[in-house]
Amino acid sequence: MILFAHKGRGLVIARENKYDISEGDLVIVPKGVRRSILAKTDMEILHLVSPPPSEKDHEKSLKVESDLQTAWNPRMMTEEGRKMFKERFGYDILDPLK
């Protein structure tokens, strides 16, 4: 996957690695690597994936999106939910920058 930061600043988390990105930066994330993007400002990102995601990949993404909507308010998360989130994304939702 290729991420191009067209506008703004943020943090790309890929496995245990964290990369500050800003306008003009390009990040390449190998296939199968869990990743997240945390916006520090309003951002515009070009996101290229090759080969295209399969239907199964889309189903997984919808599940993750659903989990994130459930977890979006950290005060509402249980300890079990935080643990699951950290296992899935590699960082604690309550402390994404550590």
N, C-alpha and C positions, 0 to 999 in steps of 0.2 A: 504494500500500500504506500502511496506517496501522498504526503500532506504538504500543501503550499500555503503559507500564511500570506494572504493578500492584504489583510488589514488587521490591526490590533496586536495585542500581546496575550500570551497564554503559556500553559505548561503542558507538554506532552509527556505522558507516563507510559513507558513500554517496558513490560516486566518490572524489574526493580530500578530501571533507569528513568531519570527525570531530565527533561530538556526544556529550558526556557526558550520560547520562540517569539518572534516579532515579525513585523511586516517584511516580506522578502525572503524569509527563511523557508528551507525545504527539508523535510524529514522523510526518510525512507524506513518503513517498518516491515521486517520480513513476514512472510506468510505464517499464520498461526500464532503470532505474538499478540498477547492481550495488550490492549492499549486504551488510553483515555485521553481526552483533551479537556483541560480546565481553562476557561477563559478568565483572564485577569481584567480585560476590557472588552468592549464590543469587538467581535472578531468576524472576519470573513475568511473561510478556509476552502481551498480547492482540495477535494478528496478523490484520488484516483485509485481504483482497485482493478488488478488484472491477475488472473482471469476473473470475470464477473462472478459475484457471489451466487451460490446456488439457492434453490428454494429452501433447502434445509438451513443454510446460513441466514436467510431472511427470518425464518421461524425462530432461530436462536436470538437474533437481534431484537425481534419483537418481544421475546421473553425478557431479555435484559432491559429493554426500554420499560417494560411493565414493572420489573423489579426496581428500576431507578425511580419511577414515579411513586412507587410505594415508599422507597427509602429517601426521597428527596428532602423531607424535613427530618434532619438527624435526631431531633428530640423525640420523634415518633418511633425511632428504630429500637428494637430490642437488642440485647447483647448478641443473641444468636444471629439476628439480621446483620449487625455490623460485622460479625465474623464471616458470614457468607459473602457479604460485599467485599471484604478485604481479600478473601480467598479468590474471588472471581476477578477483581480488578487490581489487586496488589497494593492497595492503600486503604487507610481507614477513612471512611466518609467524614468523620469528625475532625480529621487532621490530614487533609489531602497533600499538604506540602512536605510532610516528613517522610 
